[in-house]
Each structure stands twice: as C-alpha cells, then as structure tokens.
Amino acid sequence: MTKNVFSWQLLGLCMIGIYFMGIAAANAAEPASGDLIRALRIDSPLSLCNEPVPLSDPRNKERFEKEMLVSLGNQYQVILWLKRTTRFFPYIEQVLAENGLPGDIKYLAIAESALRNHAGSPKGAMGVWQLMPQTARKYGLTVDNQVDERRSFYLSTPAAVAYLKELHGRFGSWSLALAAYNMGEEGLEAEILEQGITEYYRLYLPLETQRFVFRILAIKCIVESPQHYGIFLDPDEFYPPLAFATVQFDALDEFPLRLVAEAAGTVFKTIKDLNPHIRGYYLTAGSHRLNIPLDGETGFEKRLLALAASDAQVRDRRLYLVREGDSLSGIAKKFDVPLAALLIWNRIPLNAVIHPGQRLVVLPFHPGKDWQTETAVGD
C-alpha cells in the first residue's frame, strides 16, 4: 500500500513538472507583454505605398495595433516570413519597378499567402498572390486540370501586378486598390456609391477587408525592422533564391514528367518544386517552358529526345487490352503493381469505368509475364 501511494505521489510530481515546463516553453516562444506594449509604440508617422495612414484617429490606431499583436503573437510564422523574403522579394521588387508600382506592394504577398506557392483558400484563390481562377485567366494565366499557373510565383507575379495596376487606376488610391484586391472591385465600388465615401479608412466594409490594409501595414513594420520586435536572424539564416535554367521544348503527345527529370539529371520532386504549376505526372501535348536545375541545361534537349524515343519504342509492350470482367484492381493485382500507380499511368480516377477493348498502360514492363497474350500488341 505504501509503495502504491509513493508511486502516485511520484507521478503527481512528474505531471506538475511537465505542466510548468510547458508554461516555460510557451513563455519562451511568445514575446512578453511588456515587449508587445513597447512594440506598439510608433515614434513617427506611418505610410503604405507612399500614402499616409491616419493613425491619429483612435479607431484606426486600434485596428493597426490589433494586426500588430496578432502577427507578433505568432512568431513562428513571422520567422518563416522573414526567411522567405530573400527567396521571393527580389523578383517581386523587379516586376514592381518595371511597372512603376510602389515597393510596399510586396508585403501584400505575405498577407495573402505567407509566401507559399500552394496556398489555397476555401473560395478558390490559389498561389502566392491568391488569385481567383477568373482573375488569373483575365491576366493571361492558364488554369485547368493540367496546369495552374497561379501556383507558379514567376508566372503569377506579373499577372498580380497588372491587376493591381488596373485597380489603382480605377480607384485612385493604393488603400482602395488593396481593398478591392481583397473583396473584389465591384463590391468595393458598390460600397463607395452607397456610402458616398471614397477613403478606405472611413468606409464600412466587410470585416476582413477592414482589417486587410492594416494587416499589410503591420507586416511592413515587422519585416522592415524585425530587431525592433525582438527577432534576430543572421544573413546566412535566410532562404536563398531558387537557381534554375528555363528550357523550352515541344511534346507531340502526352509526355511523362519523369523523363524531364531524367533528362535534367535530377529527380521528379525537383522538377515539381521548380514547376509548381504543372499538375499531376504528365505534360500535355504542345510547347512547354520548364525550369530545371542549372547543371542539367547543357545537352538537355538531346537527352530528352533520346529518352522520349526510347520510351515510345516500348510503349506498345506496356499496353494491356482490357477484357470482359476486368477491373482496375484486378489488373493491378495481375501485374503486381499498385492500384494507385495504375491510376497515375493512365490519368484516370479511382472510380473510372473501364470497358473491354480499352488499352491501359501498365508499368514497369515485366519480362516474366506473357505479354504476347496479355497486351494489345498485334490487335
């Protein structure tokens, strides 16, 4: 009995210790309240896109401070913002300068996606700039089941900048242009007409849009002076820009992306990471511009043509002629390949209906199988 009591006491002490360790870890990860209060003290007027922000209005000051506290309360995310800026900002700044737009627009990309290529929203926005499909298509991007150029930072940035430039021309101020980017230009125009107000900071807008410009301003303050908010990063801790070469080639038919990786002397994942706009495992027929590692550029086209020719030569031996009573799972089992792989090779969903006479690609080719009877060769 004494032994059991001692065990429970020991367990209790351990649980108390774990509890206080958790509190200590949480406190270490979050700035102290005194630090946050000091961070809110702004000594000079603030501006966004060269437009003054009227923080003398207590309501605006409260909106700004809320966004500062929300951002600083998640220092894990702030650190990732900062580390990613060296990967994304140089190109954004280049495109902004070429179009005569203020440099502060780059902070919009953090507010929208935290600089993530595959960021998506429930409403259907996608990419670093969170473009909706119809907006992306309007500014020249391809969005379909095979290609979604919103996911490509290098393709979507010029489109987003063109859209912002048009919004500024329509509304006459950057605060309103940013609000329209968030809620849609027609919705903002309707609010302006109804309320008779043409100043963002005095308009009653959807709550998300009321916060949006202040969120961008808070991000600007933090990114421009992270040390002021207790965040210190050495130069070598930032993520480097992506280094790649861009190659162009034509595909006469659907083309396995794995062959591009092989021709570039790299792996499938690297090609997908450098070309996030390519969906799935195959390229469509037509002309393509893809990014590949720098050291894979020399001789790339020659290697790709040789690999494509070799792949085409054995393709017929990889075709299975569907028979009466066949199922996808049964075919996968017959050739000892994963069902998921069979779906990838044939670009079909799990619930696809197959029919007798249909040809399915089955990889890899197994010499031990009786492919003269199993395949479509000669049919």
C-alpha positions in Angstrom: 0.0 0.0 0.0 2.8 2.4 0.9 4.5 1.6 -2.3 1.4 2.4 -4.3 0.9 5.8 -2.5 4.6 6.7 -3.2 4.1 5.8 -6.9 1.1 8.1 -7.2 2.9 10.9 -5.4 5.8 10.5 -7.8 3.5 10.5 -10.8 1.8 13.7 -9.5 5.2 15.4 -9.1 6.1 14.4 -12.6 2.9 15.8 -14.0 3.3 19.1 -12.2 6.9 19.3 -13.5 5.7 18.7 -17.1 2.9 21.3 -16.6 5.4 24.0 -15.5 7.9 23.0 -18.2 5.1 23.6 -20.8 4.3 27.0 -19.4 8.0 27.9 -19.5 8.3 26.7 -23.2 5.2 28.7 -24.2 6.5 31.8 -22.5 9.9 31.4 -24.2 8.2 31.1 -27.6 5.9 34.2 -27.2 7.0 37.8 -26.5 6.4 39.1 -23.0 3.5 41.5 -22.6 6.0 44.3 -21.9 7.8 43.7 -25.2 4.5 43.7 -27.1 3.4 47.0 -25.5 6.8 48.6 -26.4 6.4 47.2 -30.0 3.2 49.2 -30.4 4.8 52.5 -29.7 5.3 54.2 -33.0 7.6 57.3 -33.0 7.0 58.5 -36.5 4.0 58.7 -38.9 3.4 55.5 -40.9 2.7 55.2 -44.6 1.8 52.4 -47.0 2.6 52.7 -50.7 3.6 56.3 -50.1 0.2 57.1 -48.7 -0.1 58.3 -45.1 -2.1 56.1 -42.7 -4.3 58.3 -40.4 -3.4 56.7 -37.1 -4.3 59.9 -35.3 -7.8 58.5 -35.4 -8.1 56.2 -32.4 -10.2 53.8 -34.3 -7.6 53.4 -36.9 -4.9 53.1 -34.3 -6.8 50.3 -32.6 -7.2 48.4 -36.0 -3.5 48.7 -36.6 -2.5 47.6 -33.1 -4.7 44.6 -33.3 -3.0 43.4 -36.5 0.4 44.0 -35.0 -0.5 41.9 -31.9 -2.0 39.1 -34.0 1.1 38.9 -36.1 3.7 39.2 -33.3 1.7 36.6 -31.3 2.7 34.0 -33.9 6.5 34.5 -34.0 7.0 31.1 -35.6 5.1 32.3 -38.7 6.9 35.7 -38.6 10.3 33.9 -38.7 9.2 32.0 -41.8 8.0 35.2 -43.5 11.4 36.8 -42.9 13.4 33.7 -44.1 11.3 33.5 -47.3 11.7 37.2 -48.2 15.2 36.7 -49.7 13.7 34.0 -52.0 10.7 36.0 -53.2 11.2 39.7 -52.7 14.0 40.4 -55.3 11.8 39.2 -58.2 8.7 41.0 -56.9 10.6 44.2 -56.5 11.9 43.9 -60.0 8.4 43.5 -61.5 7.0 46.3 -59.4 9.8 48.7 -60.5 9.3 47.7 -64.2 5.6 48.7 -63.8 6.1 51.8 -61.8 4.4 50.4 -58.7 5.4 51.1 -55.1 7.7 48.6 -53.4 5.3 48.2 -50.4 3.1 46.0 -52.7 5.4 43.1 -51.9 4.0 42.9 -48.4 0.7 42.0 -49.9 2.1 38.7 -50.9 2.9 37.9 -47.3 -0.6 38.9 -46.2 -2.2 36.7 -48.8 -0.1 33.5 -48.6 2.9 33.9 -46.2 4.9 33.4 -49.5 3.7 29.9 -50.2 3.2 28.7 -53.8 0.5 26.2 -52.9 -1.5 28.3 -50.5 -5.2 27.9 -51.2 -8.5 29.4 -49.9 -12.0 27.9 -49.5 -13.2 30.4 -52.1 -10.9 29.0 -54.7 -8.0 31.5 -54.6 -4.5 30.0 -55.1 -0.8 30.7 -55.1 1.4 33.4 -53.6 -0.9 36.1 -54.8 -4.2 34.2 -54.1 -5.7 34.9 -57.5 -9.1 33.6 -58.3 -9.4 31.5 -61.5 -11.3 34.1 -63.5 -8.9 36.9 -62.5 -5.9 34.7 -63.3 -7.3 33.9 -66.8 -8.1 37.5 -67.4 -4.4 38.4 -67.0 -3.1 35.6 -69.2 -2.6 32.7 -66.8 -3.7 29.1 -67.6 -5.9 27.5 -65.0 -7.2 24.0 -65.8 -6.8 20.4 -64.7 -3.3 20.0 -66.2 -1.8 23.4 -65.5 -2.5 26.0 -62.8 -0.1 28.9 -63.4 -1.3 30.7 -60.2 0.9 28.2 -58.4 4.0 29.5 -60.2 5.4 32.5 -58.4 7.3 33.6 -61.5 4.3 33.4 -63.8 1.7 34.8 -61.4 3.6 37.8 -60.1 3.3 39.8 -63.4 -0.4 38.9 -63.6 -1.0 40.1 -60.0 0.9 43.3 -60.6 -1.1 44.0 -63.8 -4.3 43.5 -61.8 -3.1 45.8 -59.0 -2.1 48.5 -61.5 -5.6 48.4 -63.1 -7.3 48.6 -59.6 -5.2 51.6 -58.7 -6.2 53.3 -62.0 -9.9 52.5 -61.2 -10.0 53.7 -57.6 -7.2 56.3 -57.5 -5.5 55.2 -54.2 -3.5 52.2 -53.1 -5.5 51.7 -50.0 -8.7 51.3 -52.1 -6.8 49.2 -54.7 -5.7 46.8 -51.9 -9.2 46.7 -50.5 -10.6 45.9 -54.0 -7.9 43.1 -54.4 -9.3 41.6 -51.2 -13.1 41.9 -51.7 -13.5 42.4 -55.4 -13.7 45.6 -57.4 -17.4 45.6 -58.0 -18.2 45.0 -54.3 -16.0 47.9 -53.3 -17.4 50.2 -55.9 -20.9 49.4 -54.7 -20.0 50.3 -51.1 -18.4 53.6 -52.3 -21.5 54.5 -54.2 -23.9 53.6 -51.4 -21.9 55.3 -48.6 -20.7 58.3 -50.6 -17.2 57.8 -49.1 -14.0 57.5 -51.3 -11.5 57.0 -48.5 -10.7 53.4 -47.3 -10.2 54.4 -43.7 -13.7 55.8 -43.4 -15.6 53.2 -45.4 -17.6 50.5 -43.7 -16.5 47.3 -45.4 -16.6 43.5 -44.8 -14.7 42.9 -41.6 -11.9 41.0 -43.4 -11.4 43.9 -45.7 -11.5 46.4 -42.9 -8.5 44.6 -41.4 -6.7 43.9 -44.7 -4.7 47.2 -45.2 -3.8 47.3 -41.6 -2.5 43.8 -41.7 -0.3 44.7 -44.7 1.0 47.7 -42.8 1.8 45.6 -39.7 3.7 43.1 -41.9 5.7 46.0 -43.4 6.6 47.3 -40.0 7.8 43.9 -38.8 9.7 42.9 -41.9 11.5 46.2 -42.2 12.6 46.3 -38.6 12.5 42.7 -37.1 15.1 43.6 -34.5 12.7 46.2 -33.0 10.4 43.3 -32.3 13.0 41.0 -30.8 13.6 38.9 -33.9 17.3 38.5 -34.9 18.4 36.5 -37.9 21.9 36.2 -39.3 22.2 36.7 -43.1 23.0 33.0 -43.7 19.7 32.0 -42.0 17.6 33.4 -44.8 16.5 31.1 -47.6 18.4 31.6 -50.9 16.6 32.4 -54.1 15.9 29.5 -56.4 18.6 28.9 -59.0 17.4 27.3 -62.3 17.6 27.4 -66.1 14.5 27.6 -68.2 14.2 25.3 -71.2 11.7 25.1 -74.0 10.6 22.0 -76.0 7.6 20.6 -77.9 5.7 17.4 -77.0 3.8 15.8 -79.8 1.7 13.7 -77.3 1.2 13.5 -73.5 4.6 13.3 -72.0 5.8 11.8 -68.7 7.3 14.4 -66.4 9.7 11.7 -65.1 11.5 11.8 -68.4 12.1 15.6 -68.0 13.6 14.9 -64.6 15.8 12.1 -66.0 17.0 14.3 -68.9 17.8 17.1 -66.5 19.8 14.7 -64.3 17.6 15.2 -61.3 14.6 13.7 -59.5 10.9 14.1 -60.1 10.4 16.1 -56.9 12.9 18.7 -58.0 11.1 19.3 -61.3 7.8 19.6 -59.5 9.2 22.0 -57.0 10.7 24.2 -59.7 7.4 24.0 -61.7 4.6 24.0 -59.2 2.1 25.0 -61.9 2.3 21.6 -63.5 -0.4 19.3 -62.1 -0.1 15.6 -62.0 2.6 13.4 -63.6 2.3 14.2 -67.4 2.7 17.2 -69.7 0.0 17.8 -72.3 0.9 17.9 -76.0 2.2 21.2 -77.1 5.0 23.7 -76.4 6.4 23.8 -72.8 8.7 26.1 -70.9 10.0 24.4 -67.7 12.5 25.2 -65.1 15.3 22.7 -64.5 18.5 22.7 -62.3 21.3 24.8 -63.7 23.7 21.8 -64.1 21.1 20.0 -66.2 20.8 22.5 -69.0 23.7 21.5 -71.2 22.6 18.7 -73.5 19.1 18.6 -72.0 17.2 18.7 -75.3 19.3 15.9 -76.8 18.9 13.7 -73.8 15.2 14.4 -73.7 14.7 13.4 -77.3 16.6 10.2 -76.8 14.6 9.3 -73.7 11.3 10.1 -75.5 12.2 7.9 -78.4 13.2 5.0 -76.1 10.0 5.4 -74.1 7.9 5.3 -77.3 9.6 2.2 -78.6 8.5 0.1 -75.6 5.1 1.8 -75.1 3.2 -0.8 -77.1 4.6 -3.5 -74.9 3.2 -1.7 -71.9 -0.3 -1.6 -73.1 -2.9 -4.0 -71.7 -6.1 -4.7 -73.6 -9.0 -4.7 -71.2 -11.1 -7.9 -71.4 -14.6 -8.8 -70.3 -14.8 -9.0 -66.5 -11.6 -7.0 -65.9 -11.4 -4.4 -63.1 -8.7 -1.9 -62.3 -7.9 -3.6 -59.0 -7.8 -7.0 -60.8 -5.4 -5.7 -63.5 -3.2 -4.2 -60.8 -3.1 -7.5 -59.0 -2.4 -9.4 -62.2 0.7 -7.4 -63.0 1.8 -7.0 -59.4 1.7 -3.2 -59.5 0.0 -0.8 -57.0 -3.5 0.3 -58.0 -2.6 3.9 -57.3 0.3 3.6 -59.8 -2.1 2.2 -62.5 -4.3 5.3 -62.0 -1.4 7.6 -62.4 -0.1 5.9 -65.5 -3.5 6.2 -67.2 -4.6 9.6 -65.7 -7.9 8.2 -64.5 -9.7 8.5 -61.2 -10.3 5.6 -58.8 -14.0 5.3 -59.8 -13.2 5.2 -63.5 -15.3 2.7 -65.5 -13.2 0.6 -67.9 -14.5 -1.3 -70.9 -13.4 -4.3 -73.0 -11.1 -3.2 -75.8 -9.8 -0.3 -73.8 -5.9 0.0 -73.6 -4.3 0.7 -70.3 -0.6 1.5 -69.7 1.0 -0.9 -67.2 4.5 -0.1 -65.9 7.0 -1.3 -65.4 7.3 -3.9 -68.1 7.8 -7.4 -66.5 9.7 -9.7 -68.9 8.4 -12.7 -66.9 4.8 -12.0 -67.9 3.3 -13.5 -71.0 2.9 -10.1 -72.6 2.2 -11.5 -76.1 -1.2 -12.6 -74.8 -1.7 -10.0 -72.1 -1.0 -6.9 -74.1 -2.5 -5.1 -77.1 0.4 -5.9 -79.4 -0.9 -7.2 -82.7 -4.6 -6.2 -82.0 
